[in-house]
Amino acid sequence: MDAQRFAFLSKAKAIIKNELQCKKNNTLLIKSMSFALSIFFTSHRRASTFNITSFITGTFTSSALLLAGATLSWAHAAETSLSATPSISIYVSDANGEPVKDMVLTLTPNFTLASTPKREEEPAIMNQIDKQFAPHVLVVQSGTDISFPNADNLFHHVYSFSPTKQFELKLYKEFTAEPLRFEQAGIVDIGCNIHDWMLGYIVVTDSPFFAKTNEEGLMNVSLPVGEYSVMTWHPQQPDVKLFNSATLHITNSQEYKFVLDAVFSDDDFDEGFGDY
């Protein structure tokens, strides 16, 4: 072996050893290298297994070293591709520069998903605390059960006349009513027949990909690469549109900042009519 080739192989081996040290807990890389080298030796009728310790100590041929290097590069690329699930981060503020909470975003894939994200098995919670619905806006996937616990030491009478879901939970206090299943996509306005100022919203979507801005006006959602139909909604401006297009093509992680031309109140509820 000439000196130039020997120097190249020595450098390649050092790089691979360093990568292995950094990735020593990554079974994908080691298994991929083992598999590739097993194929190499099997094809040359020398062996059918690969010992990683022997490789590191330098007992394999230069061809095996080059093959391992190629396999390592492939495995590293595969690992990066598998772990790099795109995500969308969004910040929303109003005309006064104040963060907008409870802005809902749903993204419906316009393609067939390789696997369907698992729906939450536990019921979602729409609580009643201090004569208010909490959260003010709840977003769930269709087919989700929702529980309506009463944390107040007084009666509530929860109802909805919305076409998406009509129901009535008659007078009850200090216990949790039986969960209700929300099958149809749409917006469900809910109220209390005793406390007229209580108002909440349930947004039901068929898509498993959705998010809602928090108190700081921020939301984040991770989703596969592809094209999505986009829907945005807010209780104070139901027809609000954040994006210029009705579709969004996701290829990598992105951050968006939106400034709306309206002023949004941060008070979810009216002043009320006193204690009952």
N, C-alpha and C positions, 0 to 999 in steps of 0.2 A: 504494500500500500504506500503511495507516495505521500510526502509530508503535507502537501496541501489538502489532500482528501482526509488524512488523519486529523488534521487541525479542524476541518469542517465537522467531522463526525464527533470529535471531542466537544466542540462547542454545542452542537445539537443535543448531545447527551446531557451536558450540563444544564441546558435550558429545560429539557424534559424532566430532569431530576428536580429542578427548582419548582416546576409546575406541579409535579407530583407532591412535593412537600406542601405547597400552598393548598392543594386540592386533596389532601390525604383523606379527608372525610367524605369525599364525593365518590360514591360507589359507581355512578354512571361512567365516569372517566376510566376508572380502573377496570371495570367489567368490559368496556368497549375496547380498551387496549388488549386485554386478555383474549377477547374473542378474535380480534384481528390477527394477533400473533399466533393464535392457535390455528387459524386458517392457513397462515403462512407456512408454519412448520408441518402441518398435515399435508399441504400440497407438495412439500419437499420430502415427505416420508421420513421426517426426523422425529416429530413428537406431536402429540395432540393436546398438550396442556402447556400453560405458561406460568412460570414462577416469577412473580414481581420482584422478589429479592434478588434473584439471579440477574434479572434485567438491570437493576440498579447497580449491582456490583460489576457489571460490564462483561458478562460471559456470553453475550449474544453477538451475532454477526452484524456487520454494518447494514446489511439489507433489512434485518429485523429492526434495527434502530431507526432507520428511515421510515419503515412502515409504522412503527409505534408513534413516531413524530407526526405522521400524517393523520393517524387515528386520533391522537391527542387533540390536534387542531379541529378535526371534525366533531369530536365529543364536546370540546369547549364551545364551539359554535352552536351545537344542538342544545347544550345546557343553557346558553344565553337566550336562544330562541324560545325554549320552553318556559323559562322563568320570567321573560319580559312581556307579561300581559299588559297591553295598553290600558291606560286609565285617563279619564277626563276630570280635570279639576276646574271648577267654575266659581268665580266670585261675582256677586250681583249687588249693586248699590242703586239707590234711587237718585232723583234729581238733586237732592240736598247732600248727596255724598254719603248717606247713611246706609249701612248694610241692610239688605232685604232678606228676612227670614221666611221660611215656609214656601219658597219658590220650588215647584215640583218639576222634575225633568224625567221623562220616560223615553227610552230608546228601544224601538222594536226592530229586531234584525230582519233584513230583507233577504235572508239566506237561511239555509238549513244548518242548525247548530250541530257540531260534532257530538256534543253531549249537552243535555239540558241541566242547568243548575238546579240543585235540590231545593225545593220549597221548604220554608221553615215549618217544622212539625208543631211547635208550640204556638198557641193562639197569640195573635197580636193583641196589644192592650190599648183600649181607649178608656182612660181613667176619668173619674170625676172627683176633683180636688178643689176645695174652697169655692164650690159652685161654678166651676169652670171645667170644660173638657180638656184633658191633657193626654196627648198633645192636641194642640188646636187643629193641626192637619196631620193625618195619618195616611201613609202610602203603603199599599199591600198588593201582592200579586193575586189575581183571580184564583178562587179556590181556597183562600186563606180563611181560617176561623178567627173571629175577633171577640174578645172578652170585654165586658163593660163593668168593671168593678166600681163600687161606690165607696170612696174613702171618707165621705162626709158623714157626720152623725145627724143626718136628716134625710128625708125622702127625696128621691129623684124619679122621674118618669121619662125615660129616653124614648125617642121616636124618630122616624123619618118617613116623609111622604115622597121621597125622590123616586123617579121611575127606575133607577138602577137597583135600588133595594128599599122596599117598604117594610117597616117592622115597628113593633111597639114593645117596650119593656116596662110593664106597669109598675106602680108604686113599689119601691124597694129601697132599703137602706142597710148599710153596714154588712153587705154581703155581695158576692159576685153573681150576677145573672149568668145563665148558661150561654156559652159562646154561640155566635151566629156565623154561618158561612156566607162569604160574599163571593158569588160565582161570576157575576156579570161585570164587565169593565165599565167604568164611568165614575161620575162624581156623586157622592152621597152626602147630602146636608143632614146633619143631626141636631136635634134640639131637646130641651127638657120642657115638659108640659107644665111644670110647676114654676120653674125659673126661666122666664121668657128670654132673658138676655143670654142664656147659655147657648152657644153655637159652635159646632165643630164640623169638620169635613173629613170624609174618608175618600181617598183617591184609589180606585181599583184599576189595575192595569193587567193586561194579558202578558206583558213582557216581564222577564225576570230581571231586567236591567233598569233601575230607576234610582233616583236620589232626591233629596230635599235639602235646601239650604238651612244651615243652623243659625244661631243668634248672630254669628259674625258674617253671615251672608255667603258662607262657603259650603260647597258640596263636592263629593268625589265619588266616581263610580268606575269600576274596572270591568272590562268587557273584551270579547274576542275581536280580532281584526275583521273588518267587513263594513258593509253599508247598512245604515239604520234610518228608520223613520223617526223623526224627532217630534215630541210634543212637550210644551211647557204650559204650566198653569199656576195661577195664584188666586187665592180667595178674593183679593181686592181688585184683581184685574184678570179675570178668567181667560181672556183672549190674548194675553201677553205672548209675544214671540221674542225669543232671545236670538235665534239664528235666522239668517236671511233665507235659507233654504229649508225645505221640509225634510230633507235627507242630510245625513252626515256620514262621511266615509272615514272610518277609523283605521289608520295604519300604524300609528304610534301614540305614545302618551302626549297629551296636549293640555295647555292651560288657557282658560278664557276669562276675560274680565268684561262685564257688561254694566253700562250705566243707563238706567231707564229714565225716560223723560217725565215720569210721574213721581209724586211724593207718596210714600207708603207709610201708613200709621203703624207704630210698633205695639199698639194696644189691640189685643185680639178680641176684647169684649167690651160691651157697653157698660155703663156705670151700674146698672142693675136697679132693682126696686126695693132694696132693703132685705132684712132677714125674715125668712118664713119659718 
